[in-house]
Every structure is written in C-alpha cells, then in structure tokens.
Amino acid sequence: MSPAERLQFARLIEMEATQLRAFVDLLQREEALLLAGDTDALLSLTQEKTSLYHTQQRLHEARVQLLKRLGQDDPAQAIHALCQDLPDTRRQWDEVLRLAAEARERNTLNGRLIVERLQHNQGALDILLKAANRPQLYDADGNPRASGSGRLLGSA
C-alpha cells in the first residue's frame, strides 16, 4: 500500500469514528425526546439523523472501494492486516466497531419507544372515537352504564 493510500485509509477510519460518535450522540438525544414526548423536536432531529446516516454510508462506501482497489476481498481481514503498523488507526477501528454496535442498540431501543408511543396514541384515539360515537351515560348514583339503556330526554 502506498503512503497516499495508507493516509487515505487512516483518514477514512478516523472520519467514520467521528461520524459514528455524532450519530450515537444524536440517538441519545432522540431517546430523551421520545421519553419526553417532544414530537416537534423529533421532527427537526429527523433531518439531522438522515444527513448523518448518508454521510456515514458515503464513508463506508469509500472505505470499501479503497479496499477493493488494494485487492482486498475480505474487509474484516483487510482492515486488521492494514492496521498492523497503524496502531492509532487500529484503535479508531475498534472504536468504529464499538460505536456501530452501540448505535444499533440505541436505534433498536428508540424504535421500541416509538412503537410504544404509537400504541399509546392509538389507544387514546380509540377511546376518543368510541366516546364520540357512544357517549358514556351515568345512573342516578353516578356510576357509568352502557348507553342506550335509559329513556330519551323529552319522553314520558
């Protein structure tokens, strides 16, 4: 590998680590917003999340293309071999792997929080729709009773 390719390889790994750190931070903010129910802030965060994701994809593709140009078929083995005499790059690669696993876990958790929020909202909507179609009635003691079992107002 030429010195220019070594530098490019090291730089790509460094940039991936930086992007993944930013992505994990964003996922932490997303989790906090989901727990707080701040949907307005979540909408603006979505654009940032998409942008970071696309940048991460471009960096990944650039690394894959570099490895192919170097004749490396197995990316995992190639990275370990290329990092033999690049200890800083090796540490950054280990961080990339750790951050990628953390991002995957956080994204899964946030997905579960979104599903829970949607289920809660759907339950509330179902209650409102039922109430709109069948108003809750109460007996003389204030206890709820099914609608339609009493007399109509104005009838004798």
Backbone bond lengths (Angstrom), bond angles and torsions (degrees), N, CA, C in turn:
res aa  C-N    CA-C-N  psi(-1)  N-CA   C-N-CA  omega(-1)  CA-C   N-CA-C  phi
1 M - - - 1.456 - - 1.536 106.82 -
2 S 1.315 114.85 133.69 1.459 120.30 -178.65 1.534 110.11 -73.66
3 P 1.322 117.40 160.20 1.469 119.97 177.02 1.531 112.46 -57.07
4 A 1.330 117.13 -36.82 1.473 120.59 179.50 1.532 110.08 -66.56
5 E 1.334 116.78 -40.34 1.470 120.73 178.53 1.529 111.26 -67.97
6 R 1.333 115.62 -38.25 1.476 119.35 176.65 1.526 110.37 -61.33
7 L 1.326 115.05 -44.35 1.461 119.75 179.76 1.524 110.57 -64.67
8 Q 1.323 116.98 -43.10 1.460 121.00 179.14 1.532 110.13 -62.64
9 F 1.321 116.95 -44.19 1.463 121.87 178.61 1.525 110.91 -59.66
10 A 1.330 116.26 -49.87 1.466 120.62 -179.71 1.527 111.13 -61.18
11 R 1.300 116.05 -40.91 1.470 120.91 -179.27 1.538 111.28 -65.81
12 L 1.327 117.07 -41.21 1.466 120.46 178.29 1.531 111.59 -61.91
13 I 1.316 116.34 -43.29 1.472 120.35 179.04 1.529 109.68 -63.74
14 E 1.321 116.30 -43.38 1.472 120.81 178.83 1.533 110.45 -60.98
15 M 1.319 116.69 -43.69 1.463 120.45 -179.43 1.535 111.27 -67.13
16 E 1.330 116.77 -37.80 1.470 119.65 176.80 1.527 110.71 -62.66
17 A 1.319 116.72 -43.01 1.461 120.05 178.77 1.526 110.70 -61.58
18 T 1.318 116.68 -43.83 1.468 121.19 179.36 1.525 110.78 -61.81
19 Q 1.319 117.03 -45.88 1.464 121.24 -179.87 1.528 111.37 -64.60
20 L 1.312 116.66 -40.44 1.467 119.38 179.55 1.529 111.69 -66.84
21 R 1.329 117.07 -36.98 1.470 119.51 175.49 1.524 110.06 -59.46
22 A 1.330 116.17 -45.74 1.464 120.73 179.13 1.526 110.52 -63.61
23 F 1.317 117.59 -38.20 1.463 121.37 -179.40 1.531 111.22 -67.57
24 V 1.328 116.70 -42.70 1.471 120.14 177.64 1.525 110.30 -63.73
25 D 1.329 117.18 -41.23 1.471 120.60 176.24 1.527 110.84 -59.62
26 L 1.319 115.87 -42.75 1.459 120.21 178.71 1.527 110.86 -63.59
27 L 1.332 117.84 -40.86 1.464 120.95 178.06 1.527 111.29 -64.38
28 Q 1.328 117.36 -34.44 1.464 120.64 175.54 1.526 110.29 -64.82
29 R 1.336 116.39 -43.00 1.475 119.71 177.71 1.519 110.61 -64.72
30 E 1.329 116.23 -39.90 1.464 120.65 178.48 1.527 110.64 -60.37
31 E 1.324 116.91 -43.53 1.463 121.40 178.23 1.527 110.89 -59.77
32 A 1.327 116.57 -45.55 1.464 120.45 179.80 1.525 110.75 -62.08
33 L 1.324 117.23 -41.19 1.468 120.67 179.05 1.527 111.42 -67.62
34 L 1.327 116.80 -37.45 1.464 120.06 177.17 1.526 110.66 -64.52
35 L 1.318 116.38 -42.68 1.473 120.10 179.17 1.523 111.18 -66.28
36 A 1.331 116.41 -34.02 1.464 120.65 179.67 1.528 112.18 -82.33
37 G 1.321 117.28 -14.12 1.461 121.07 -178.69 1.518 113.29 73.52
38 D 1.317 117.43 26.20 1.458 122.23 -177.61 1.535 109.89 -88.13
39 T 1.336 116.34 82.31 1.463 120.68 -175.17 1.524 113.05 -69.00
40 D 1.324 117.95 -32.33 1.466 119.76 178.94 1.528 110.99 -61.68
41 A 1.314 116.69 -45.42 1.466 120.63 179.44 1.530 110.76 -67.95
42 L 1.331 116.86 -32.26 1.465 119.79 178.42 1.524 111.61 -63.47
43 L 1.320 116.24 -36.81 1.461 119.65 -179.88 1.520 111.59 -62.87
44 S 1.318 117.07 -43.57 1.464 119.20 179.43 1.532 111.03 -70.09
45 L 1.316 116.91 -30.92 1.458 121.25 179.01 1.537 111.39 -67.64
46 T 1.326 116.24 -28.15 1.460 121.15 -178.45 1.521 111.37 -60.87
47 Q 1.323 117.52 -41.60 1.467 120.30 178.81 1.524 111.18 -63.29
48 E 1.312 115.69 -43.08 1.465 120.12 179.28 1.530 110.52 -64.27
49 K 1.329 115.80 -40.40 1.460 121.01 -179.89 1.528 110.24 -63.18
50 T 1.314 116.65 -43.91 1.461 121.15 179.51 1.526 110.66 -63.30
51 S 1.308 117.11 -42.93 1.464 121.57 179.66 1.528 111.09 -62.10
52 L 1.334 116.80 -47.26 1.468 120.40 178.59 1.527 111.38 -61.67
53 Y 1.328 115.83 -40.72 1.462 120.03 179.72 1.531 110.56 -61.47
54 H 1.337 116.77 -46.34 1.467 119.97 -179.58 1.527 111.65 -64.37
55 T 1.313 117.58 -38.64 1.467 120.56 176.98 1.524 110.39 -63.23
56 Q 1.323 115.93 -42.99 1.466 120.54 178.90 1.528 110.35 -62.31
57 Q 1.307 117.26 -40.57 1.464 120.96 178.45 1.528 111.17 -63.22
58 R 1.336 117.16 -42.40 1.473 120.40 179.20 1.530 111.07 -62.77
59 L 1.328 116.52 -41.33 1.469 119.91 178.57 1.525 110.99 -64.78
60 H 1.305 116.11 -42.95 1.469 120.69 178.16 1.531 110.34 -59.69
61 E 1.321 116.19 -46.90 1.471 120.23 -179.94 1.528 111.37 -63.38
62 A 1.318 116.98 -38.86 1.466 120.17 178.20 1.532 110.51 -63.25
63 R 1.334 116.90 -40.27 1.470 120.68 178.04 1.520 110.44 -65.57
64 V 1.327 117.13 -44.25 1.465 121.03 179.08 1.530 110.55 -60.64
65 Q 1.329 116.87 -43.64 1.465 120.81 179.72 1.530 111.34 -63.83
66 L 1.329 117.10 -40.68 1.466 120.57 177.90 1.531 109.95 -61.77
67 L 1.315 117.19 -45.01 1.463 120.66 179.89 1.527 110.65 -62.81
68 K 1.322 117.47 -38.18 1.471 120.39 177.69 1.524 110.64 -64.83
69 R 1.332 116.38 -42.29 1.474 119.64 178.09 1.520 111.27 -61.49
70 L 1.320 115.76 -30.45 1.467 120.56 179.32 1.531 111.39 -83.86
71 G 1.341 116.79 0.68 1.464 120.83 177.95 1.513 113.59 79.12
72 Q 1.306 117.48 22.63 1.460 121.71 -178.62 1.539 109.54 -96.77
73 D 1.334 115.74 119.81 1.457 120.51 -178.37 1.531 112.58 -89.79
74 D 1.308 116.69 -36.33 1.463 121.34 -177.65 1.527 108.34 -102.83
75 P 1.358 117.62 103.86 1.467 120.33 -175.83 1.531 114.05 -57.03
76 A 1.319 117.97 -40.60 1.466 119.90 -177.78 1.526 110.98 -63.71
77 Q 1.317 117.13 -48.32 1.465 120.57 178.59 1.521 111.15 -64.93
78 A 1.327 116.47 -39.82 1.465 120.90 -178.51 1.522 110.63 -62.51
79 I 1.317 116.45 -44.80 1.468 119.72 -178.59 1.521 110.46 -63.52
80 H 1.321 116.98 -42.75 1.467 119.61 177.95 1.527 110.92 -62.47
81 A 1.318 116.70 -42.32 1.469 120.16 179.93 1.526 110.97 -66.54
82 L 1.348 116.27 -43.12 1.467 119.63 -178.38 1.525 112.29 -68.91
83 C 1.313 116.47 -25.41 1.472 120.46 -178.92 1.527 113.12 -87.03
84 Q 1.341 117.47 -1.00 1.465 120.64 -177.98 1.527 112.53 -50.61
85 D 1.319 116.16 -46.67 1.458 119.19 -177.93 1.535 111.60 -111.07
86 L 1.331 115.82 24.96 1.476 122.11 175.51 1.531 108.14 -129.65
87 P 1.328 117.36 73.64 1.469 119.71 -173.80 1.540 113.73 -60.47
88 D 1.322 118.28 -35.88 1.465 119.78 178.31 1.528 110.91 -65.96
89 T 1.315 115.26 -40.64 1.467 120.00 178.10 1.520 109.89 -66.52
90 R 1.314 117.65 -37.66 1.477 121.44 177.34 1.531 110.09 -61.35
91 R 1.325 117.09 -44.57 1.471 120.43 178.69 1.531 110.52 -62.71
92 Q 1.323 115.57 -40.78 1.463 118.70 179.19 1.529 111.01 -67.36
93 W 1.332 117.22 -36.72 1.463 119.84 177.15 1.526 110.66 -64.15
94 D 1.329 116.41 -42.13 1.466 119.99 176.81 1.530 109.95 -60.16
95 E 1.327 116.09 -38.23 1.458 119.93 177.60 1.534 110.79 -67.46
96 V 1.319 117.46 -38.76 1.472 120.99 176.55 1.527 109.50 -57.84
97 L 1.326 116.71 -46.57 1.462 120.29 -179.89 1.530 111.32 -63.00
98 R 1.336 116.84 -42.78 1.467 120.87 179.56 1.524 110.62 -64.98
99 L 1.322 116.77 -45.92 1.461 120.92 -179.28 1.526 111.90 -65.62
100 A 1.321 116.79 -37.50 1.466 120.11 178.34 1.525 110.36 -63.19
101 A 1.328 116.79 -41.47 1.473 120.19 177.81 1.528 110.20 -65.65
102 E 1.323 117.19 -41.51 1.467 120.42 178.51 1.527 110.93 -64.72
103 A 1.326 116.64 -41.53 1.472 120.12 178.91 1.529 110.27 -62.15
104 R 1.311 116.85 -41.71 1.463 121.06 178.83 1.532 110.74 -61.22
105 E 1.334 116.69 -45.37 1.467 121.14 179.40 1.527 111.40 -64.13
106 R 1.316 116.81 -45.51 1.471 120.62 -179.55 1.523 111.42 -65.63
107 N 1.319 116.45 -39.36 1.460 119.94 179.05 1.532 110.67 -64.74
108 T 1.327 116.27 -39.82 1.469 120.77 176.61 1.521 110.60 -63.09
109 L 1.323 116.91 -44.97 1.467 121.07 178.13 1.523 110.74 -61.13
110 N 1.316 117.17 -45.40 1.464 120.60 179.97 1.528 110.70 -63.57
111 G 1.317 116.79 -36.19 1.462 120.22 175.60 1.522 111.08 -61.84
112 R 1.321 116.41 -41.02 1.477 120.08 177.57 1.529 110.70 -65.22
113 L 1.319 116.44 -40.91 1.471 119.44 177.99 1.529 111.08 -62.75
114 I 1.305 116.57 -38.37 1.470 120.34 178.06 1.527 110.19 -64.73
115 V 1.330 116.99 -44.16 1.466 120.57 178.75 1.530 110.35 -61.24
116 E 1.335 116.90 -43.88 1.468 120.17 178.04 1.525 110.95 -60.65
117 R 1.326 117.10 -43.89 1.471 121.79 179.78 1.526 109.83 -62.89
118 L 1.323 117.01 -42.40 1.463 120.35 178.67 1.527 111.58 -64.33
119 Q 1.336 116.73 -40.80 1.465 119.98 178.40 1.528 110.68 -64.39
120 H 1.313 116.31 -41.22 1.471 120.60 177.86 1.525 110.03 -62.28
121 N 1.324 116.50 -46.48 1.468 120.77 -179.96 1.525 111.18 -64.24
122 Q 1.333 116.84 -38.85 1.461 119.88 179.03 1.524 110.37 -66.36
123 G 1.334 117.17 -39.57 1.474 120.72 176.77 1.518 111.41 -62.10
124 A 1.325 117.02 -43.76 1.462 120.67 178.57 1.524 110.52 -64.83
125 L 1.308 116.63 -40.05 1.467 120.30 178.49 1.528 110.71 -65.25
126 D 1.318 117.59 -41.49 1.467 121.33 177.67 1.527 110.91 -59.69
127 I 1.333 116.24 -42.49 1.466 120.60 178.95 1.525 109.88 -63.17
128 L 1.308 116.92 -44.73 1.466 120.26 179.81 1.527 111.78 -64.11
129 L 1.331 116.54 -41.26 1.463 119.32 179.23 1.525 111.46 -66.06
130 K 1.325 117.15 -39.62 1.471 120.23 176.60 1.520 110.32 -63.33
131 A 1.307 115.42 -43.78 1.471 119.46 -178.74 1.527 110.44 -64.47
132 A 1.304 118.17 -33.66 1.463 120.98 -179.79 1.521 110.98 -70.29
133 N 1.304 117.65 -33.49 1.461 121.65 -178.80 1.519 113.46 -88.42
134 R 1.298 117.85 -29.54 1.457 122.44 -177.70 1.520 108.76 -139.29
135 P 1.297 116.67 93.27 1.459 118.26 -179.05 1.527 111.31 -63.11
136 Q 1.302 115.28 142.06 1.454 121.77 177.95 1.533 108.80 -72.32
137 L 1.314 116.82 129.88 1.464 121.50 177.68 1.521 109.37 -110.51
138 Y 1.325 115.49 157.11 1.459 121.13 -178.48 1.521 108.55 -127.09
139 D 1.348 115.77 147.97 1.457 119.33 176.93 1.523 109.57 -85.93
140 A 1.297 115.94 -176.03 1.471 120.87 -176.04 1.529 112.52 -61.19
141 D 1.322 117.67 -26.16 1.470 121.20 179.77 1.536 112.65 -88.91
142 G 1.325 117.30 0.19 1.465 120.68 179.15 1.511 114.04 88.13
143 N 1.336 117.14 8.42 1.460 120.76 179.53 1.525 109.82 -86.82
144 P 1.342 117.07 139.46 1.462 118.20 179.53 1.520 110.76 -66.77
145 R 1.332 115.70 145.82 1.462 120.64 175.03 1.520 107.84 -140.65
146 A 1.299 115.01 159.10 1.464 119.81 -179.14 1.516 109.81 -62.23
147 S 1.316 115.95 143.82 1.457 119.49 -179.47 1.520 109.81 -73.48
148 G 1.309 115.52 154.62 1.449 120.85 176.65 1.511 114.07 88.11
149 S 1.315 120.94 0.22 1.457 120.85 -178.08 1.524 112.06 -100.19
150 G 1.300 116.93 0.39 1.482 119.28 179.05 1.499 110.41 -108.14
151 R 1.324 116.27 -174.51 1.443 117.80 179.04 1.515 109.56 -89.76
152 L 1.271 115.61 159.53 1.439 121.98 179.50 1.524 109.52 -78.43
153 L 1.289 116.93 147.20 1.458 120.63 177.43 1.530 108.26 -63.77
154 G 1.312 115.92 138.75 1.433 120.26 178.70 1.511 114.09 87.72
155 S 1.314 118.17 -1.61 1.456 118.94 177.28 1.504 109.23 -99.57
156 A 1.320 116.37 156.08 1.459 120.83 -176.98 1.486 112.23 -102.76
